Amino acid sequence: MPHMQLGDVQIHYDVVGDGPPLVMTTGLGTGPQSRQEMIAQLAREYSVVTYHQRGTGKSSPGPQGQAIEALADDIVALMDHLKFERVRLIGLSTGTGKVTVVAARHPGRVEKLVLAAPWTHGDDLLDLIQHVRMAAADGMPAELYAQFNAVLLYPPRYRREHASRFAAAAADAAGIKTDAAGLRARLEAILRFDARPLYPLISSSTLVMAARDDLVMPAWFAQSAAASISDARLIVLGEGGHMFPETRTEEFLSLVLPFLRRA
């Protein structure tokens, strides 16, 4: 896996496909279907860039509690490293904060913007949910925490359909100590971030998406974001949970690809 060097930090990335550049940045979780199907379909038309955020996967850890704005700078550095002057950006979950910063600070470098399951700021409900997750990570065995987190991120029907795979993932987690301090730092960074002043600065055509049954970042965040961006379209799916790009990949792509293609 290739990497770029940013000071003492290595950021590992991958490029799949041959076409106009598209950078996709995600949250930290992934379920039984992962995102490989989504990436493969996008790569039929685009050069799809994915990367391991600092402190995840193969990338080096950054400073504890690093701000969303600093993580957004890594995206711009990756674009420079790959010599991409202008890209399409897809942000999923926590990734929506990072791409929002990029689009607001570097409007000339973002062709199209997709925000899937965004949050606008740490409101009372999000604050409660994230602190419950922190407490759970502190107090639960890793296997049980993996199951608890899946309940928050995935709808019941999807968990039932993929029950054996979720069980296997939880069993795999049993031998790994939960990095409660690292999780706390990442969740606190989410709560500190406020996207509301940034939305009016975004000039890129933007697709904002949510699912009505998202327990972590409810659809009202997407509704508020879309109302604050000058050229935005809002789509709210009836179900799919927080991870709807994964749980409803075909429908997600059927909406995203026409938007990305549109001149």
RODO-2510 file (C-alpha; in nm, 4 decimals, decimal comma):
residues 263
     n   res          X          Y          Z
     1     m     0,0000     0,0000     0,0000
     2     p     0,1574     0,3336    -0,1020
     3     h     0,1974     0,6109     0,1510
     4     m     0,2873     0,9769     0,1815
     5     q     0,5012     1,1295     0,4530
     6     l     0,3703     1,4283     0,6504
     7     g     0,6371     1,5167     0,9012
     8     d     0,6612     1,2174     1,1328
     9     v     0,3325     1,0697     1,0121
    10     q     0,2825     0,8209     0,7296
    11     i    -0,0579     0,8268     0,5619
    12     h    -0,1299     0,5061     0,3718
    13     y    -0,3672     0,5267     0,0777
    14     d    -0,4956     0,3336    -0,2201
    15     v    -0,6043     0,4357    -0,5703
    16     v    -0,8406     0,2115    -0,7679
    17     g    -0,9770     0,2763    -1,1156
    18     d    -0,8926     0,5063    -1,4017
    19     g    -1,0936     0,8233    -1,4506
    20     p    -1,1516     1,1637    -1,2936
    21     p    -1,0213     1,1718    -0,9350
    22     l    -1,2608     1,0990    -0,6500
    23     v    -1,1526     1,1004    -0,2854
    24     m    -1,3647     0,9098    -0,0342
    25     t    -1,3153     0,9509     0,3388
    26     t    -1,5126     0,7541     0,5921
    27     g    -1,5820     0,7040     0,9583
    28     l    -1,3984     0,4503     1,1683
    29     g    -1,6381     0,1564     1,1608
    30     t    -1,7013    -0,1047     0,8974
    31     g    -1,9342    -0,4020     0,9008
    32     p    -1,9620    -0,7423     0,7354
    33     q    -2,0020    -0,6100     0,3828
    34     s    -1,7242    -0,3537     0,4211
    35     r    -1,7051    -0,0889     0,1444
    36     q    -1,5343    -0,2921    -0,1255
    37     e    -1,8471    -0,3214    -0,3398
    38     m    -1,9003     0,0540    -0,3264
    39     i    -1,5384     0,1277    -0,4173
    40     a    -1,5408    -0,1263    -0,7015
    41     q    -1,8490     0,0280    -0,8604
    42     l    -1,7187     0,3837    -0,8251
    43     a    -1,3865     0,2730    -0,9757
    44     r    -1,5587     0,1812    -1,3018
    45     e    -1,5841     0,5541    -1,3722
    46     y    -1,3391     0,7263    -1,1372
    47     s    -0,9924     0,7027    -0,9882
    48     v    -1,1093     0,6329    -0,6342
    49     v    -0,8727     0,7352    -0,3562
    50     t    -0,9233     0,5919    -0,0084
    51     y    -0,6832     0,6259     0,2819
    52     h    -0,6258     0,5289     0,6423
    53     q    -0,6887     0,8233     0,8721
    54     r    -0,4107     0,9003     1,1206
    55     g    -0,4124     0,6435     1,3962
    56     t    -0,6167     0,3878     1,2014
    57     g    -0,5175     0,0985     0,9788
    58     k    -0,1585     0,1275     0,8607
    59     s    -0,1257     0,5039     0,9080
    60     s     0,0802     0,6474     1,1921
    61     p    -0,0999     0,7959     1,4910
    62     g    -0,1300     1,1715     1,5085
    63     p    -0,1576     1,3871     1,8193
    64     q    -0,4241     1,2616     2,0597
    65     g    -0,7526     1,4451     2,0143
    66     q    -0,6629     1,5862     1,6741
    67     a    -0,9236     1,8294     1,5434
    68     i    -1,1415     1,7539     1,2423
    69     e    -0,9882     2,0591     1,0716
    70     a    -0,6395     1,9092     1,1023
    71     l    -0,7594     1,5782     0,9609
    72     a    -0,9067     1,7710     0,6670
    73     d    -0,5613     1,9109     0,5953
    74     d    -0,4457     1,5532     0,5334
    75     i    -0,6953     1,5269     0,2470
    76     v    -0,5555     1,8398     0,0828
    77     a    -0,2013     1,7096     0,1353
    78     l    -0,3017     1,3805    -0,0281
    79     m    -0,4516     1,5667    -0,3240
    80     d    -0,1253     1,7590    -0,3607
    81     h     0,0781     1,4397    -0,3283
    82     l    -0,1227     1,2777    -0,6083
    83     k    -0,1169     1,5996    -0,8129
    84     f    -0,4971     1,6261    -0,8190
    85     e    -0,5917     1,9888    -0,8645
    86     r    -0,9676     1,9325    -0,8506
    87     v    -1,1615     1,6306    -0,7210
    88     r    -1,5002     1,4928    -0,6352
    89     l    -1,5280     1,4369    -0,2605
    90     i    -1,7416     1,1811    -0,0773
    91     g    -1,7585     1,1970     0,3001
    92     l    -1,9248     0,9226     0,5023
    93     s    -2,0074     0,9715     0,8708
    94     t    -1,7082     1,1380     1,0414
    95     g    -1,5663     1,1909     0,6939
    96     t    -1,8403     1,4459     0,6232
    97     g    -1,6777     1,6865     0,8658
    98     k    -1,3406     1,6566     0,6954
    99     v    -1,4747     1,7096     0,3431
   100     t    -1,6890     2,0010     0,4637
   101     v    -1,3722     2,1753     0,5822
   102     v    -1,1963     2,1064     0,2510
   103     a    -1,4886     2,2337     0,0425
   104     a    -1,5231     2,5489     0,2550
   105     r    -1,1525     2,6343     0,2645
   106     h    -1,0621     2,5251    -0,0899
   107     p    -1,3765     2,5789    -0,2992
   108     g    -1,1856     2,5830    -0,6269
   109     r    -1,0554     2,2326    -0,5692
   110     v    -1,3868     2,0536    -0,5138
   111     e    -1,5893     1,9598    -0,8220
   112     k    -1,8759     1,7820    -0,6432
   113     l    -1,9421     1,7095    -0,2761
   114     v    -2,1354     1,4231    -0,1158
   115     l    -2,2194     1,4336     0,2551
   116     a    -2,3606     1,0988     0,3719
   117     a    -2,4783     1,0902     0,7353
   118     p    -2,3365     1,4289     0,8363
   119     w    -2,3548     1,6083     1,1680
   120     t    -2,3614     1,9865     1,1986
   121     h    -2,2427     2,0229     1,5590
   122     g    -2,2440     1,8450     1,8922
   123     d    -2,6045     1,8971     1,9956
   124     d    -2,7458     1,7515     2,3178
   125     l    -2,8458     1,4174     2,1651
   126     l    -2,5153     1,3597     1,9867
   127     d    -2,3290     1,4586     2,3020
   128     l    -2,5285     1,2014     2,5004
   129     i    -2,4785     0,9225     2,2465
   130     q    -2,1052     0,9801     2,2159
   131     h    -2,0554     0,9882     2,5921
   132     v    -2,2524     0,6645     2,6230
   133     r    -2,0162     0,5127     2,3648
   134     m    -1,7145     0,6371     2,5620
   135     a    -1,8489     0,4871     2,8837
   136     a    -1,9273     0,1601     2,7077
   137     a    -1,5755     0,1388     2,5651
   138     d    -1,4340     0,2014     2,9135
   139     g    -1,6516    -0,0550     3,0879
   140     m    -1,7380    -0,3323     2,8438
   141     p    -1,5263    -0,6240     2,7239
   142     a    -1,4180    -0,5649     2,3642
   143     e    -1,6479    -0,8369     2,2270
   144     l    -1,9524    -0,6867     2,3961
   145     y    -1,8572    -0,3336     2,2911
   146     a    -1,8380    -0,4467     1,9271
   147     q    -2,1925    -0,5818     1,9553
   148     f    -2,3144    -0,2668     2,1306
   149     n    -2,1625    -0,0439     1,8629
   150     a    -2,3263    -0,2507     1,5889
   151     v    -2,6664    -0,1884     1,7494
   152     l    -2,6058     0,1870     1,7208
   153     l    -2,4733     0,1816     1,3656
   154     y    -2,6809    -0,0835     1,1853
   155     p    -3,0595    -0,1377     1,1626
   156     p    -3,2114    -0,4536     1,3145
   157     r    -3,3045    -0,6161     0,9841
   158     y    -2,9507    -0,5818     0,8500
   159     r    -2,8007    -0,7200     1,1707
   160     r    -3,0342    -1,0190     1,1510
   161     e    -2,9509    -1,0847     0,7846
   162     h    -2,5784    -1,0777     0,8624
   163     a    -2,5941    -1,2169     1,2163
   164     s    -2,3188    -1,4745     1,1686
   165     r    -2,0785    -1,2166     1,0314
   166     f    -2,1472    -0,9706     1,3112
   167     a    -2,0944    -1,2520     1,5604
   168     a    -1,7638    -1,3397     1,3949
   169     a    -1,6509    -0,9768     1,4068
   170     a    -1,7371    -0,9589     1,7767
   171     a    -1,5482    -1,2816     1,8416
   172     d    -1,2445    -1,1412     1,6604
   173     a    -1,2592    -0,8344     1,8852
   174     a    -1,2528    -1,0516     2,1966
   175     g    -0,8765    -1,0879     2,1852
   176     i    -0,8095    -0,7186     2,1263
   177     k    -0,8182    -0,4602     2,4033
   178     t    -1,0495    -0,1713     2,3149
   179     d    -0,8526     0,1516     2,2733
   180     a    -1,0915     0,3441     2,4963
   181     a    -0,8623     0,6485     2,5203
   182     g    -0,8224     0,6693     2,1432
   183     l    -1,1955     0,6282     2,0900
   184     r    -1,2679     0,8990     2,3473
   185     a    -1,0291     1,1385     2,1711
   186     r    -1,1939     1,0784     1,8329
   187     l    -1,5475     1,1147     1,9679
   188     e    -1,4570     1,4321     2,1558
   189     a    -1,3150     1,5754     1,8319
   190     i    -1,6528     1,5097     1,6681
   191     l    -1,8332     1,6911     1,9489
   192     r    -1,5989     1,9923     1,9310
   193     f    -1,6482     2,0361     1,5563
   194     d    -1,9045     2,2902     1,4363
   195     a    -1,9767     2,2835     1,0628
   196     r    -2,2467     2,5496     1,0668
   197     p    -2,0197     2,8488     0,9909
   198     l    -1,8617     2,6531     0,7041
   199     y    -2,1713     2,5624     0,5050
   200     p    -2,2307     2,9130     0,3600
   201     l    -1,8706     2,9061     0,2287
   202     i    -1,9311     2,5958     0,0157
   203     s    -1,9886     2,6702    -0,3519
   204     s    -1,9622     2,3144    -0,4871
   205     s    -2,2743     2,1341    -0,5987
   206     t    -2,3567     1,9154    -0,2986
   207     l    -2,5633     1,6031    -0,2344
   208     v    -2,6619     1,5592     0,1305
   209     m    -2,7947     1,2187     0,2368
   210     a    -2,9326     1,0648     0,5546
   211     a    -3,1433     0,7747     0,6799
   212     r    -3,4481     0,8320     0,8986
   213     d    -3,3454     0,5535     1,1360
   214     d    -2,9904     0,6808     1,1961
   215     l    -2,9470     0,6712     1,5746
   216     v    -2,6041     0,8359     1,5837
   217     m    -2,6367     1,1316     1,3481
   218     p    -3,0111     1,1807     1,2956
   219     a    -3,1570     1,3113     0,9704
   220     w    -3,2147     1,6586     1,1127
   221     f    -2,8413     1,7228     1,0778
   222     a    -2,8590     1,6529     0,7036
   223     q    -3,1694     1,8684     0,6694
   224     s    -2,9937     2,1594     0,8396
   225     a    -2,6773     2,1141     0,6327
   226     a    -2,8668     2,1063     0,3028
   227     a    -3,0612     2,4193     0,3965
   228     s    -2,7346     2,6047     0,4669
   229     i    -2,5418     2,5157     0,1484
   230     s    -2,6261     2,7311    -0,1522
   231     d    -2,6327     2,4514    -0,4127
   232     a    -2,7463     2,1441    -0,2213
   233     r    -2,9915     1,8611    -0,2755
   234     l    -3,1233     1,6566     0,0180
   235     i    -3,2179     1,2884     0,0053
   236     v    -3,3452     1,1090     0,3162
   237     l    -3,3793     0,7313     0,2910
   238     g    -3,6534     0,5579     0,4853
   239     e    -3,4141     0,3145     0,6514
   240     g    -3,0561     0,1979     0,6478
   241     g    -2,9162     0,3170     0,9790
   242     h    -2,6063     0,5271     1,0252
   243     m    -2,4132     0,3012     0,7885
   244     f    -2,6670     0,3242     0,5049
   245     p    -2,4001     0,3563     0,2316
   246     e    -2,2974     0,0055     0,3375
   247     t    -2,6385    -0,1398     0,4240
   248     r    -2,8029    -0,0010     0,1087
   249     t    -2,5078     0,0211    -0,1270
   250     e    -2,7002    -0,0264    -0,4520
   251     e    -2,9536     0,2443    -0,3710
   252     f    -2,6801     0,4738    -0,2422
   253     l    -2,4831     0,4413    -0,5656
   254     s    -2,7953     0,4756    -0,7818
   255     l    -2,8360     0,8227    -0,6314
   256     v    -2,4721     0,9263    -0,5998
   257     l    -2,3416     0,8252    -0,9435
   258     p    -2,5904     1,0335    -1,1485
   259     f    -2,5117     1,3298    -0,9235
   260     l    -2,1372     1,2874    -0,9758
   261     r    -2,1782     1,2552    -1,3533
   262     r    -2,3966     1,5620    -1,3906
   263     a    -2,2163     1,8609    -1,5408
***
